[in-house]
């Protein structure tokens, strides 16, 4: 798939509105049919960064926000690379956490679970340009549906 164009707005408020329209209030699914849910609060996690490298995301990042449409494009691409996400607390890879990479070093992270009906669902966790960590991500175990289902 071709690289989606960057989205350019003048203000954080406009990006936030775009996120809410295109993700929070829309029906979004992955290429393999898993419904993805987006919470309004995830905007801050995805589009803010820490200026002090202390983990506290205190500054809006236009560079992150310009890639807002890359989220959906990544989820829809059947050729994206998919890896298991690292659980820092448990210190192991988590088969229910799906990290998708398709455009450069841009990653989308999902947490998978089950609906009450038993169907799979995903919660958007974050997205970012993994310029410092893409090498580590690409050495993670590959994500598979069967591993995910076995872990649920």
RODO-726431 format. One record per residue (C-alpha): residue number from 1; residue in three letters; x, y, z. Coordinates in nm, 2 decimals, m for minus. Example, Ala and Ser with C-alpha at 12.3 -4.5 7.8 and 13.67 -1.06 7.14 Angstrom:
REM residues 2
    k    r       X       Y       Z
    1  ala    1.23   m0.45    0.78
    2  ser    1.37   m0.11    0.71
This chain:
REM residues 152
    k    r       X       Y       Z
    1  unk    0.00    0.00    0.00
    2  unk    0.13    0.35   m0.07
    3  unk    0.23    0.57    0.22
    4  unk   m0.07    0.78    0.33
    5  unk   m0.01    1.15    0.32
    6  unk    0.07    1.34    0.64
    7  unk   m0.23    1.52    0.79
    8  unk   m0.16    1.89    0.86
    9  unk   m0.37    2.10    1.09
   10  unk   m0.28    2.43    1.27
   11  unk   m0.38    2.32    1.62
   12  unk   m0.38    2.02    1.86
   13  unk   m0.76    2.07    1.89
   14  unk   m0.80    2.00    1.52
   15  unk   m0.60    1.68    1.54
   16  unk   m0.80    1.57    1.85
   17  unk   m1.12    1.63    1.65
   18  unk   m0.99    1.42    1.36
   19  unk   m0.89    1.14    1.60
   20  unk   m1.24    1.14    1.76
   21  unk   m1.42    1.15    1.42
   22  unk   m1.21    0.89    1.24
   23  unk   m1.14    0.65    1.52
   24  unk   m1.34    0.70    1.84
   25  unk   m1.68    0.75    1.67
   26  unk   m1.61    0.53    1.37
   27  unk   m1.61    0.16    1.32
   28  unk   m1.26    0.05    1.26
   29  unk   m1.15   m0.31    1.20
   30  unk   m0.82   m0.47    1.11
   31  unk   m0.76   m0.64    0.78
   32  unk   m0.85   m0.97    0.94
   33  unk   m1.18   m0.85    1.08
   34  unk   m1.10   m0.77    1.44
   35  unk   m1.29   m0.47    1.57
   36  unk   m1.06   m0.20    1.72
   37  unk   m1.19    0.03    1.99
   38  unk   m1.04    0.38    2.04
   39  unk   m1.08    0.58    2.36
   40  unk   m1.06    0.96    2.36
   41  unk   m0.79    0.94    2.63
   42  unk   m0.56    0.74    2.40
   43  unk   m0.50    1.06    2.19
   44  unk   m0.27    1.20    2.46
   45  unk   m0.07    0.87    2.49
   46  unk   m0.03    0.85    2.11
   47  unk    0.04    1.21    2.02
   48  unk    0.22    1.36    2.32
   49  unk    0.58    1.30    2.41
   50  unk    0.81    1.35    2.70
   51  unk    1.04    1.65    2.67
   52  unk    1.24    1.54    2.98
   53  unk    1.27    1.17    2.89
   54  unk    1.11    1.09    3.22
   55  unk    0.81    0.91    3.09
   56  unk    0.57    1.20    3.15
   57  unk    0.42    1.30    2.82
   58  unk    0.39    1.67    2.85
   59  unk    0.43    1.81    2.50
   60  unk    0.20    1.77    2.19
   61  unk    0.40    1.63    1.90
   62  unk    0.30    1.75    1.56
   63  unk    0.54    1.50    1.40
   64  unk    0.34    1.22    1.57
   65  unk    0.00    1.37    1.49
   66  unk    0.08    1.42    1.12
   67  unk    0.08    1.04    1.09
   68  unk   m0.27    1.01    1.24
   69  unk   m0.41    0.85    0.92
   70  unk   m0.13    0.59    0.92
   71  unk   m0.31    0.41    1.21
   72  unk   m0.60    0.30    1.00
   73  unk   m0.38    0.23    0.69
   74  unk   m0.16    0.01    0.90
   75  unk   m0.45   m0.18    1.05
   76  unk   m0.60   m0.24    0.71
   77  unk   m0.28   m0.36    0.54
   78  unk   m0.27   m0.75    0.52
   79  unk    0.11   m0.73    0.45
   80  unk    0.20   m0.55    0.77
   81  unk    0.46   m0.71    0.99
   82  unk    0.30   m0.82    1.32
   83  unk    0.49   m0.89    1.64
   84  unk    0.41   m0.97    2.00
   85  unk    0.43   m0.67    2.23
   86  unk    0.67   m0.66    2.53
   87  unk    0.50   m0.65    2.87
   88  unk    0.75   m0.45    3.08
   89  unk    0.59   m0.54    3.41
   90  unk    0.59   m0.91    3.36
   91  unk    0.92   m0.89    3.16
   92  unk    0.80   m1.11    2.87
   93  unk    0.64   m1.09    2.53
   94  unk    0.26   m1.09    2.54
   95  unk    0.08   m1.29    2.26
   96  unk   m0.24   m1.08    2.32
   97  unk   m0.05   m0.75    2.24
   98  unk   m0.01   m0.70    1.87
   99  unk    0.25   m0.45    1.73
  100  unk    0.20   m0.38    1.36
  101  unk    0.46   m0.22    1.13
  102  unk    0.41   m0.14    0.77
  103  unk    0.52    0.22    0.70
  104  unk    0.89    0.30    0.77
  105  unk    0.93    0.26    1.15
  106  unk    0.58    0.36    1.24
  107  unk    0.41    0.11    1.48
  108  unk    0.06    0.06    1.60
  109  unk    0.00   m0.13    1.93
  110  unk   m0.32   m0.31    2.01
  111  unk   m0.43   m0.51    2.31
  112  unk   m0.65   m0.80    2.22
  113  unk   m0.93   m0.96    2.42
  114  unk   m1.27   m1.12    2.39
  115  unk   m1.61   m0.96    2.37
  116  unk   m1.89   m1.11    2.58
  117  unk   m2.00   m1.30    2.27
  118  unk   m1.65   m1.46    2.25
  119  unk   m1.55   m1.27    1.94
  120  unk   m1.20   m1.11    1.94
  121  unk   m1.18   m0.74    1.99
  122  unk   m0.88   m0.50    2.02
  123  unk   m0.82   m0.19    2.21
  124  unk   m0.59    0.07    2.06
  125  unk   m0.30    0.13    2.29
  126  unk   m0.07    0.37    2.11
  127  unk    0.12    0.45    1.79
  128  unk    0.46    0.60    1.74
  129  unk    0.76    0.64    1.51
  130  unk    0.99    0.38    1.66
  131  unk    1.31    0.54    1.53
  132  unk    1.51    0.43    1.84
  133  unk    1.34    0.09    1.90
  134  unk    1.25   m0.05    1.56
  135  unk    1.54   m0.29    1.57
  136  unk    1.43   m0.44    1.90
  137  unk    1.07   m0.46    1.78
  138  unk    1.17   m0.64    1.46
  139  unk    1.35   m0.91    1.67
  140  unk    1.03   m0.97    1.88
  141  unk    0.84   m1.30    1.83
  142  unk    0.59   m1.29    1.54
  143  unk    0.23   m1.24    1.64
  144  unk    0.00   m1.52    1.54
  145  unk   m0.38   m1.56    1.59
  146  unk   m0.33   m1.90    1.74
  147  unk   m0.08   m1.78    2.00
  148  unk   m0.32   m1.50    2.09
  149  unk   m0.62   m1.73    2.12
  150  unk   m0.42   m1.98    2.33
  151  unk   m0.33   m1.69    2.57
  152  unk   m0.68   m1.57    2.61
